[in-house]
Amino acid sequence: MKRFKLPPLRSTITIFLFPLFAFAQDVEDLGTIVVTATKSETSLRHVSTTTTVITREEILRKGHKTAVEALRDVVSFDINHSGGPGALSAPQLRGLTGRFIVVMIDGVRVNDPADPNGGAGTIFSHLTTEDIERIEVVRGPQSPLYGSNAAAGVINIITRSGTGDGEIKVSYEAGSLNSQRMNFGYNIKKKGFKFRADQWITATNGVIALEKYRNTPQA
């Protein structure tokens, strides 16, 4: 009768745990994902061009109410207003005017082709941050991807999508100069389906008569 000696239990456990430990070491944290710089989902650390991402958390933390306020923190970006709220804006990126900046919302170009200055300023005059999830700013020539008018860079504004089981939002704000802001919204996320709709109404008398501003739905 032959006897067999089993290996110690400690050695057996080591053999089975080692592959699991090695597998965990190979997992890479991709960090922030951007789509504007390459037109596909790419980790920010792997993008060769200078890219800035303004997240929803950053917008809320700093209390930005408009897209212009959020973009002022971006290096090499500047914008001038010709008056109060709703006035024409003149953006600049890396010293170049709006005609060399491609502005997109959810990847769709929104520059006004009829505007000799590129139409980027008109977009920023009324754009608030309530429905913005994040903003991606790619600085530097992007002509191979977005055409010759992207010599300064690209600004891609990505909107928020539906969340929750069906939420209704109603809010009202009031302040000096007879300023008022009202919001009616609904959003839902269910079984892969996302829907979000918001309507903001903004009104203020401004400091002077010419700065009276109304941003209301049109019939």
C-alpha positions in Angstrom: 0.0 0.0 0.0 1.5 3.3 -1.1 1.1 6.6 0.7 0.9 10.1 -1.0 1.9 13.2 0.8 -0.3 16.3 0.0 1.4 19.7 -0.3 0.9 22.1 2.5 -2.4 24.1 2.3 -0.5 27.4 2.4 1.3 26.6 -0.9 -1.9 25.7 -2.6 -3.5 29.0 -1.7 -0.6 31.0 -3.0 -0.8 29.3 -6.4 -4.4 30.3 -6.9 -4.2 33.9 -5.6 -1.2 34.9 -7.6 -2.9 35.1 -11.0 -5.7 37.2 -9.5 -3.2 39.7 -8.1 -1.4 39.9 -11.4 -4.7 40.6 -13.2 -5.6 43.4 -10.9 -2.2 45.1 -11.6 -3.0 45.3 -15.3 -6.2 47.4 -14.8 -5.6 51.0 -15.9 -7.6 54.0 -14.7 -8.4 56.0 -17.8 -9.4 59.1 -15.9 -11.3 61.8 -17.7 -12.6 60.8 -21.2 -12.8 63.4 -24.0 -14.3 63.2 -27.5 -13.6 66.6 -29.1 -9.8 66.2 -29.5 -10.0 63.1 -31.7 -13.7 62.6 -32.5 -13.7 59.4 -30.5 -13.6 58.6 -26.8 -10.0 59.0 -25.6 -8.4 59.4 -22.2 -7.4 63.0 -21.5 -3.9 61.8 -20.5 -3.4 60.3 -24.0 -4.5 63.4 -26.0 -1.6 65.2 -27.6 -3.4 68.5 -28.0 -3.9 71.0 -25.2 -7.4 70.2 -23.8 -9.4 71.6 -20.9 -12.5 69.9 -19.5 -15.0 71.9 -17.4 -17.1 69.4 -15.4 -20.6 69.8 -14.0 -19.2 69.5 -10.5 -16.8 72.4 -11.2 -19.6 74.6 -12.6 -21.7 74.0 -9.5 -18.8 74.5 -7.1 -17.9 77.9 -8.6 -21.5 79.0 -9.1 -21.2 79.8 -12.8 -24.6 80.8 -14.2 -23.6 81.3 -17.9 -21.2 79.4 -20.3 -19.1 82.6 -20.5 -18.5 82.6 -16.8 -17.3 79.0 -16.9 -15.1 79.6 -19.9 -13.3 82.6 -18.4 -11.3 80.1 -16.3 -9.8 78.5 -19.4 -6.2 79.4 -20.3 -5.9 81.5 -23.5 -9.7 82.1 -23.6 -11.2 85.6 -23.3 -14.5 87.2 -24.2 -15.8 90.8 -24.3 -19.4 92.0 -23.9 -20.8 95.0 -25.7 -23.3 95.6 -22.9 -25.3 93.9 -20.2 -27.1 90.5 -20.2 -27.8 89.2 -23.7 -25.4 91.7 -25.4 -23.2 90.6 -28.3 -20.1 88.7 -27.1 -16.7 88.6 -28.9 -14.8 85.5 -27.9 -11.0 85.0 -28.4 -9.0 81.8 -28.1 -5.2 82.0 -28.2 -5.4 85.6 -29.5 -7.6 84.7 -32.5 -11.2 85.9 -32.9 -14.5 83.9 -33.1 -14.2 83.3 -36.8 -11.3 80.9 -36.1 -13.2 79.1 -33.3 -15.5 76.2 -33.9 -18.3 76.0 -31.4 -20.4 72.8 -31.1 -23.3 71.6 -28.9 -23.3 67.9 -28.5 -20.9 67.6 -31.4 -23.1 69.6 -33.8 -21.6 72.8 -35.2 -23.6 75.9 -34.2 -21.5 78.7 -35.8 -23.6 81.1 -37.9 -22.2 80.8 -41.5 -23.8 84.1 -42.4 -21.8 86.0 -39.8 -18.5 87.3 -41.1 -17.1 86.9 -37.6 -18.0 83.3 -37.4 -21.1 83.6 -35.3 -19.6 82.3 -32.1 -20.4 85.5 -30.1 -24.1 85.2 -30.7 -24.2 81.7 -29.1 -22.6 82.8 -25.9 -24.9 85.8 -25.4 -27.8 83.7 -24.1 -26.3 80.3 -23.1 -26.7 79.4 -19.5 -25.2 76.5 -17.6 -28.4 74.8 -16.2 -28.4 72.1 -18.9 -24.6 71.8 -19.4 -22.9 68.6 -18.3 -19.4 69.5 -19.3 -17.5 71.7 -21.7 -14.4 70.5 -23.7 -12.0 73.1 -25.0 -9.3 72.1 -27.4 -6.7 74.8 -28.0 -4.6 74.9 -31.1 -5.2 74.3 -34.8 -7.8 71.6 -35.4 -8.1 72.1 -39.2 -7.6 68.4 -40.1 -10.7 67.5 -38.0 -13.0 70.5 -38.1 -12.0 72.6 -41.1 -10.0 75.8 -41.7 -12.0 78.0 -39.3 -10.8 75.9 -36.4 -7.4 77.5 -36.5 -7.7 78.7 -32.8 -9.5 75.7 -31.4 -12.8 74.0 -30.7 -15.3 74.4 -27.9 -17.7 71.5 -27.5 -20.6 72.0 -25.1 -22.1 68.7 -23.9 -25.6 68.9 -22.5 -27.1 66.9 -19.6 -29.2 63.8 -20.1 -32.2 62.4 -18.2 -31.8 60.9 -14.8 -34.1 59.4 -12.1 -37.5 57.8 -12.4 -39.3 60.9 -13.6 -38.5 64.2 -11.9 -40.4 67.4 -12.3 -38.5 70.6 -11.4 -40.0 74.1 -10.8 -37.9 77.0 -9.5 -38.1 80.7 -9.1 -35.4 83.3 -8.4 -35.7 87.1 -7.9 -33.2 89.9 -7.2 -32.4 93.5 -7.6 -33.1 95.5 -10.8 -36.4 93.5 -11.1 -34.4 90.4 -12.1 -36.3 87.2 -12.3 -35.5 83.6 -13.4 -38.1 80.8 -13.7 -37.6 77.2 -14.6 -39.9 74.3 -15.6 -38.3 71.0 -16.3 -38.8 67.3 -16.6 -36.3 64.4 -16.9 -36.3 60.6 -16.8 -34.0 57.6 -17.3 -35.6 54.2 -17.6 -34.5 51.0 -19.4 -31.8 52.7 -21.5 -34.1 55.6 -22.5 -33.1 59.1 -21.4 -35.2 62.2 -21.8 -34.7 65.8 -20.5 -36.6 69.0 -21.3 -36.1 72.4 -19.6 -37.5 75.9 -20.2 -35.8 78.8 -18.6 -37.3 82.3 -18.5 -35.0 85.2 -17.6 -35.8 88.9 -17.3 -34.0 91.9 -15.9 -34.2 95.7 -16.2 -30.4 96.1 -16.2 -28.5 99.1 -14.8 -29.7 101.4 -17.6 -32.7 101.3 -19.9 -30.7 99.9 -22.8 -29.7 96.9 -20.8 -33.3 95.6 -20.4 -33.1 91.9 -21.2 -35.8 89.3 -21.8 -35.2 85.7 -22.6 -38.6 84.1 -23.0 -40.2 81.4 -25.2 -41.3 82.6 -28.7 -44.6 81.6 -30.1 
